[in-house]
Amino acid sequence: MKKLGILIGLVTVFWFAKIPFAFAQERWVEHTVQEGETLYSIAKQYRVTPYAILQKNEEVKSVSDLKPDTILIIPVRDSNAALPPPEKKFVPEEATQQQLEPERFLTHLVKRKETLFSLTQQYEVTEDQIKRYNTDLYANPLQVGMVLKIPQYPEVAEEQPLDFEVYTVQPLETRWSIAHKYGITVDSLLLLNPELPKSSNYLAVGEQLRLPRPKGDSLKDQEVTLFQSYTVPKSIGLFRISQNFGISVDSVMALNPEIKEIGGLREGMVLRLPKQQATTNDINTENYIYYQVKPKQNIFRLTRNLGISRDSLFLLNPELENGLKSGMVLKLPKEKKGELKVKNALVLDQFNLADSINRNLAPNVMFLLPFRLDRIDFKNAEKTENQIASRKDITYAMGLYSGSLVAIDSLKKMGVSIKATVVDTERSLDKVKAVLDKCPWYEVDAILGPVDPTLLPEIAVRANTYNVPVMSPFASESAVSLGNVFFSNPS
């Protein structure tokens, strides 16, 4: 074993002896891990030690963390500048298309407990997209107080269907009723007909629209866009099924190729067969109202918000059997118009702000109020009571403070924890400056105050540097026009 250890040591020494140790300025290059590569093969390729790579890539804790497509930071010296670039694996032509560029950037101040993953979920971007515009993150972990540039990318338009037909608008029809009829979203309707105005929902009777033609073989000429499951009963043949569903035997076979594979129809087989659309004459604003499904909605919340049972909703919208999808246009009974907020036959969402509360956050709120403790004589109880009762600034501060305690208690019952820091401004600019100089801004989520308008500019400007909102409890007559100031009394 001793001889084996000496042999391994000698091999290691000779292997790394090829590395030039000339003192040169260090720089770094990016390397995307390919299939089959190891930490040692990458180190040998760039003539560095594996330990040097691990030092620059703290997220790589072990060899098992090195997976294909991982981006590594490789420290190299100028003397290695002539190294050939690593071989790239073959990439299909489709994957070499020009990368989508961001249309704008947002600024984000990293707070406690935030991670790269939580930022990707918050801004709907990938970790690679964040690192691309914040290159320090390639070599260093995310830290509290970092100011990041978050790229925002334009939405990619849906791919348009290939087969279209011209549709003539009938009386009482709306964009939502037509979208419902063709099983597409209103956004898709506008995409197919860019000449339609986006500022209004007007449709003229007789106007012609471009709409997707239903797909299928001999089903193409029928108004069939939905399918249902059908269990084959005893003693029934293909011809009877084709007659019952109003399609040809060839269409039944095309929709269910397994019939041919097993050599014929079998009792108990589950077939995919077309479901006829509702008669087009009754889909208009005279009989129905419409609702467009929003992202992340589910059937339970939808039925509760619309005040309709699940069975009734599925009866009017049989396409729901194939799943609820964002952008779907659902048909609702006209009688619901009195219970819901409706405009131009479209049901408008009524939001409950309590549904959007993130109970995992515990925001820090700083209260800057004029308690004027410097003016109160606590040694004399009677004098203290008179001062509290007679001074308007103290009364106003106590009113805001007691109201805030009630609000914090109400939020606590909703599962939200608030961390409050209370500061007596003493109506002194010097006191406020001293407090702000020592303020750990990366821990502050919002400021309530000050009561004195003359103190607002100093507080607002300091807070704006760290994107901290300031809630000002007086009318908006101040000269401060920063975007982070919110007045409780608008003009």
C-alpha positions in Angstrom: 0.0 0.0 0.0 2.9 2.3 0.8 4.5 1.7 -2.6 1.1 2.3 -4.3 0.7 5.6 -2.5 4.2 6.7 -3.6 3.3 5.7 -7.2 0.1 7.7 -7.2 1.9 10.7 -5.7 4.6 10.6 -8.5 2.0 10.3 -11.2 0.1 13.3 -9.9 3.3 15.3 -9.6 4.4 14.5 -13.2 0.9 15.2 -14.5 0.7 18.6 -13.0 4.4 19.3 -13.8 3.1 20.2 -17.3 1.5 23.3 -15.8 3.6 26.4 -16.3 4.0 28.2 -13.0 5.1 31.6 -14.4 3.6 34.5 -12.5 1.1 36.0 -14.8 -2.2 37.9 -14.4 -5.1 35.6 -13.7 -8.3 35.7 -15.8 -11.2 33.4 -16.2 -13.2 31.7 -19.0 -16.5 30.0 -19.0 -16.8 26.3 -19.8 -20.1 24.4 -20.4 -19.8 20.8 -19.2 -20.4 18.3 -22.0 -21.6 14.7 -21.7 -18.9 12.4 -20.4 -16.6 15.1 -19.1 -15.2 14.9 -15.5 -13.6 17.5 -13.2 -10.2 16.0 -13.8 -10.5 15.9 -17.7 -11.6 19.6 -17.6 -8.8 20.5 -15.3 -6.3 18.8 -17.6 -7.8 20.5 -20.7 -7.2 24.0 -19.2 -3.9 23.0 -17.4 -5.2 23.9 -13.9 -5.8 21.9 -10.8 -9.2 20.5 -9.9 -9.0 22.3 -6.6 -8.7 25.7 -8.5 -11.9 24.9 -10.3 -13.7 24.0 -7.1 -12.5 27.3 -5.5 -14.1 29.4 -8.3 -17.4 27.3 -8.4 -18.6 27.1 -4.8 -21.9 25.5 -6.0 -20.0 22.4 -7.0 -19.6 20.5 -3.8 -18.7 17.1 -5.1 -18.0 15.3 -8.4 -21.7 14.2 -8.5 -22.7 17.9 -8.8 -21.0 18.1 -12.2 -23.8 17.5 -14.7 -24.0 18.2 -18.4 -24.7 21.9 -19.3 -23.3 23.1 -16.0 -21.4 26.4 -16.5 -18.1 26.5 -14.8 -15.7 29.4 -14.2 -12.1 28.3 -15.1 -9.2 30.4 -13.7 -6.5 30.7 -16.3 -3.3 32.7 -16.6 -2.1 34.8 -19.6 0.6 32.2 -20.2 -2.3 29.8 -21.0 -4.0 32.2 -23.4 -3.0 30.1 -26.4 -5.0 27.1 -25.1 -7.3 25.8 -27.7 -11.0 26.2 -26.9 -12.8 23.1 -25.7 -14.4 20.9 -28.3 -18.1 21.6 -28.8 -20.6 18.8 -29.2 -22.8 18.9 -32.3 -25.8 21.1 -31.9 -28.8 20.7 -34.2 -29.4 23.7 -36.5 -32.7 24.4 -34.8 -30.9 25.0 -31.5 -28.4 27.5 -33.0 -31.1 30.2 -33.6 -30.3 33.7 -32.4 -30.9 33.9 -28.6 -33.9 36.0 -27.5 -32.7 39.4 -26.2 -34.4 41.1 -23.2 -36.6 44.1 -24.0 -35.9 45.7 -20.6 -34.2 45.2 -17.2 -35.5 45.4 -13.6 -33.4 46.2 -10.6 -33.6 43.9 -7.6 -32.0 44.3 -4.2 -31.3 40.9 -2.7 -32.9 40.4 0.7 -32.5 37.8 3.4 -33.6 34.2 2.7 -33.7 34.9 -1.1 -32.1 32.4 -3.4 -31.4 32.2 -7.2 -34.2 29.7 -7.4 -36.7 32.0 -5.7 -35.7 34.9 -8.0 -36.3 32.7 -11.1 -39.8 31.9 -9.8 -40.5 35.6 -9.0 -39.4 37.0 -12.3 -40.0 33.9 -14.6 -36.5 33.7 -15.9 -33.7 31.0 -15.6 -30.6 31.1 -13.4 -28.5 31.3 -16.6 -30.3 34.4 -17.7 -29.8 36.1 -14.4 -26.1 35.1 -14.3 -25.6 36.3 -17.9 -26.2 39.9 -16.8 -24.7 39.6 -13.3 -21.4 37.9 -14.0 -20.2 38.1 -10.4 -22.7 35.2 -9.7 -20.6 32.9 -11.8 -17.8 32.9 -9.2 -19.6 34.1 -6.0 -22.8 33.0 -4.3 -25.9 35.2 -3.9 -25.4 37.6 -1.0 -27.8 40.0 0.9 -27.5 43.6 -0.4 -26.5 42.7 -3.9 -28.2 44.8 -6.6 -29.0 42.6 -9.6 -30.1 43.3 -13.2 -33.1 41.1 -14.0 -33.8 40.7 -17.7 -37.4 40.8 -18.9 -38.1 39.0 -22.2 -40.9 39.6 -24.6 -43.6 37.0 -24.8 -43.4 34.6 -27.7 -46.5 34.6 -29.9 -48.3 31.3 -30.2 -47.7 29.3 -33.4 -50.6 29.9 -35.7 -52.6 26.9 -37.1 -51.9 26.1 -40.8 -55.4 25.6 -42.1 -57.9 28.5 -42.0 -61.4 29.4 -43.0 -63.3 32.7 -43.4 -66.1 33.3 -40.8 -68.9 35.8 -41.2 -70.0 37.5 -37.9 -73.7 36.9 -37.1 -76.0 39.2 -35.1 -75.5 39.3 -31.3 -72.1 37.5 -31.6 -69.0 38.8 -29.7 -65.4 38.1 -29.9 -65.8 35.8 -26.8 -68.7 33.8 -28.3 -66.8 33.2 -31.6 -63.6 32.3 -29.7 -65.6 29.8 -27.7 -67.2 28.3 -30.8 -63.7 27.6 -32.4 -62.1 26.5 -29.1 -59.4 29.3 -29.2 -58.5 32.2 -26.9 -59.5 35.8 -27.6 -55.7 36.7 -27.9 -55.4 34.0 -30.7 -58.4 35.6 -32.4 -56.7 39.0 -32.4 -53.5 37.4 -33.6 -55.2 35.9 -36.6 -57.1 39.1 -37.3 -54.6 42.0 -36.6 -56.9 44.5 -38.3 -59.4 44.3 -35.3 -59.0 47.3 -33.0 -57.4 46.5 -29.7 -58.9 49.5 -27.9 -62.5 48.2 -28.2 -64.4 45.0 -28.4 -66.7 46.0 -31.3 -67.6 43.6 -34.1 -69.8 44.5 -37.0 -72.5 42.1 -38.3 -71.2 40.7 -41.6 -67.6 41.3 -40.8 -65.3 38.5 -42.0 -62.7 36.9 -39.7 -59.9 34.5 -40.3 -60.3 31.4 -38.0 -58.6 28.0 -37.7 -60.3 25.2 -39.6 -61.1 22.1 -37.4 -58.5 19.3 -38.0 -59.2 15.7 -39.0 -59.5 13.5 -42.1 -63.1 13.1 -43.3 -64.1 15.0 -40.2 -62.8 18.2 -41.7 -66.1 19.3 -43.1 -67.9 18.8 -39.8 -68.0 21.2 -36.8 -66.1 18.8 -34.5 -63.3 20.2 -32.3 -63.8 18.1 -29.1 -63.6 14.4 -28.3 -65.1 12.1 -25.8 -64.3 8.6 -24.5 -66.7 5.8 -25.5 -66.6 2.3 -24.0 -67.7 -0.4 -26.6 -70.7 -2.4 -25.3 -71.5 -6.0 -26.2 -72.7 -6.9 -29.7 -72.0 -3.6 -31.5 -70.0 -3.1 -34.7 -68.0 -0.3 -36.4 -70.9 0.5 -38.7 -73.4 1.0 -35.8 -70.8 3.3 -34.0 -70.3 5.3 -37.2 -74.0 5.8 -37.5 -74.5 6.8 -33.9 -71.8 9.4 -34.0 -72.5 10.6 -37.6 -69.0 9.9 -39.0 -67.6 7.3 -41.5 -66.1 4.0 -40.5 -62.8 5.3 -41.9 -62.9 8.2 -39.5 -63.5 5.8 -36.5 -60.5 3.8 -37.6 -58.3 6.9 -38.1 -59.1 8.2 -34.6 -58.5 4.7 -33.1 -55.7 2.9 -34.9 -55.5 0.3 -32.2 -58.7 -1.3 -33.8 -56.6 -2.3 -36.8 -53.6 -3.4 -34.6 -55.6 -5.9 -32.6 -57.6 -7.1 -35.6 -61.0 -5.6 -35.0 -63.4 -4.1 -32.4 -63.5 -5.7 -28.9 -66.1 -5.4 -26.1 -64.8 -3.0 -23.4 -62.4 -1.1 -25.7 -62.3 2.7 -24.9 -62.6 4.6 -28.2 -61.9 8.3 -28.9 -64.9 9.7 -30.8 -65.9 13.2 -31.8 -68.4 15.2 -29.7 -70.6 17.5 -31.9 -70.5 21.2 -31.1 -73.5 23.0 -29.8 -75.8 24.5 -32.4 -74.2 27.8 -33.5 -77.4 29.8 -33.5 -77.7 29.9 -29.7 -74.1 31.0 -28.9 -74.7 34.8 -28.6 -75.0 37.5 -26.1 -78.8 37.2 -26.0 -78.5 33.7 -24.3 -75.1 33.6 -22.6 -72.4 35.6 -21.0 -68.7 34.6 -21.2 -65.6 34.3 -19.0 -62.0 34.0 -20.1 -59.9 31.7 -17.9 -56.8 33.3 -16.3 -53.5 31.6 -15.6 -53.2 29.3 -12.5 -57.0 29.1 -12.0 -58.5 25.8 -11.1 -62.0 24.4 -11.4 -62.7 24.7 -7.6 -61.8 28.4 -7.5 -63.5 29.1 -10.8 -66.9 27.6 -9.7 -66.7 29.4 -6.4 -65.9 32.8 -8.0 -68.6 32.4 -10.7 -71.2 31.0 -8.3 -72.0 28.0 -10.5 -71.8 24.3 -9.7 -69.2 22.1 -11.4 -71.8 19.9 -13.1 -73.5 23.0 -14.6 -70.2 24.5 -15.8 -69.3 21.2 -17.5 -72.7 20.8 -19.1 -72.4 24.2 -20.7 -68.7 23.7 -21.6 -68.1 20.0 -22.4 -64.5 20.9 -23.6 -63.6 21.1 -19.9 -63.5 17.3 -19.9 -60.1 17.7 -21.7 -58.8 19.9 -18.9 -59.0 23.6 -17.9 -56.5 25.8 -19.8 -55.5 29.4 -19.5 -57.2 31.6 -22.2 -60.3 29.3 -22.6 -63.6 31.1 -23.1 -66.3 29.6 -21.0 -70.0 30.0 -21.6 -72.3 30.9 -18.6 -76.1 31.2 -18.2 -77.5 34.7 -18.8 -79.2 34.6 -15.4 -75.8 34.9 -13.7 -75.5 38.4 -15.1 -77.2 39.9 -12.0 -74.7 38.2 -9.6 -71.5 38.9 -11.5 -69.8 42.1 -12.8 -70.4 42.0 -16.6 -69.3 44.3 -19.4 -70.0 43.7 -23.1 -71.1 40.1 -22.2 -67.7 39.4 -20.7 -67.5 38.6 -16.9 -64.9 40.8 -15.2 -62.8 39.3 -12.4 -63.4 40.5 -8.9 -60.2 40.1 -7.0 -59.8 39.3 -3.3 -56.5 40.8 -2.2 -56.3 38.3 0.6 -55.8 35.5 -1.9 -52.5 37.1 -3.1 -50.8 37.4 0.3 -47.5 35.5 0.6 -47.5 34.2 4.1 -43.9 33.0 3.9 -42.7 36.6 4.0 -42.1 38.5 7.2 -41.6 42.2 6.1 -39.7 44.7 8.2 -41.5 48.0 8.6 -39.9 51.1 10.1 -42.2 53.6 11.8 -40.8 57.2 11.9 -43.2 59.1 14.2 -42.9 62.2 16.4 -43.5 60.7 19.9 -41.4 63.7 21.3 -40.1 61.7 24.2 -37.5 64.4 24.5 -40.2 66.8 25.6 -42.1 64.6 28.1 -41.3 64.7 31.9 -41.9 61.1 33.0 -41.1 61.9 36.6 -44.4 63.7 37.0 -47.4 61.6 36.0 -49.9 64.4 36.0 -47.7 66.6 33.9 -47.0 63.7 31.5 -50.7 63.2 30.9 -51.2 66.9 30.2 -48.4 66.9 27.7 -49.7 63.9 25.9 -53.2 65.3 25.8 -52.1 68.9 24.7 -49.4 68.3 22.1 -50.9 67.6 18.6 -47.8 65.9 17.2 -47.8 63.4 20.1 -51.5 62.8 19.7 -51.1 62.3 15.9 -48.2 59.9 16.4 -50.0 57.8 19.0 -53.1 57.6 16.8 -51.0 56.2 13.9 -49.1 53.9 16.2 -52.2 52.4 17.9 -53.9 52.0 14.4 -50.8 50.2 13.2 -51.0 47.8 16.2 -54.6 47.0 15.2 -53.6 46.4 11.6 -50.6 44.2 12.6 -52.9 42.2 14.9 -55.4 41.7 12.0 -52.6 40.5 9.7 -51.3 38.1 12.3 -54.7 36.4 12.3 -54.3 36.0 8.5 -50.9 34.3 9.0 -48.7 37.3 8.2 -45.9 38.2 10.5 -44.7 41.9 10.6 -41.4 43.0 12.2 -41.8 46.6 13.4 -39.0 49.0 14.2 -40.3 52.2 15.9 -38.2 55.4 15.8 -39.0 58.8 17.5 -38.1 61.5 15.0 -38.4 64.2 17.6 -39.3 66.4 14.5 -35.5 66.9 14.1 -33.7 66.6 10.8 -30.4 65.9 12.6 -32.0 63.0 14.6 -33.5 61.6 11.4 -30.1 61.8 9.5 -28.4 60.0 12.4 -31.0 57.2 12.4 -30.7 56.8 8.6 -26.9 56.7 8.7 -27.0 53.6 10.9 -30.0 52.0 9.1 -29.4 48.5 7.7 -31.3 49.3 4.5 -31.2 45.7 3.1 -33.4 44.6 6.1 -36.0 47.3 5.6 -39.1 46.5 3.4 -41.1 49.7 3.9 -41.2 53.0 5.9 -44.3 54.5 7.5 -43.8 58.2 8.2 -42.7 60.9 8.8 -45.6 63.0 10.1 -43.6 66.3 9.5 -43.5 67.1 5.8 -40.1 68.9 6.2 -38.5 65.5 7.0 -39.9 63.7 4.0 -37.3 64.7 1.3 -34.3 63.4 3.3 -36.1 60.1 4.1 -37.5 59.6 0.6 -34.2 60.2 -1.2 -32.3 57.8 1.1 -35.0 55.1 0.8 -35.2 55.5 -3.0 -31.6 54.4 -3.4 -32.6 51.0 -2.0 -36.0 50.8 -3.6 -37.8 51.0 -0.2 -41.3 52.5 -0.4 -42.3 55.3 1.9 -45.9 55.6 3.1 -46.5 59.3 3.9 -49.4 59.9 6.3 -50.5 63.3 5.0 -51.8 65.0 1.8 -49.7 65.0 -1.4 -48.7 68.7 -1.2 -45.0 67.9 -0.9 -42.5 68.9 -3.5 -41.1 65.3 -3.4 -41.9 63.5 -6.6 -40.0 60.3 -6.3 -41.7 57.1 -7.4 -41.2 55.4 -4.0 -43.3 57.8 -2.0 -47.0 57.0 -1.5 -49.4 59.6 0.1 -52.3 58.5 2.3 -54.3 61.6 1.1 -54.0 62.1 -2.7 -54.5 65.6 -4.3 
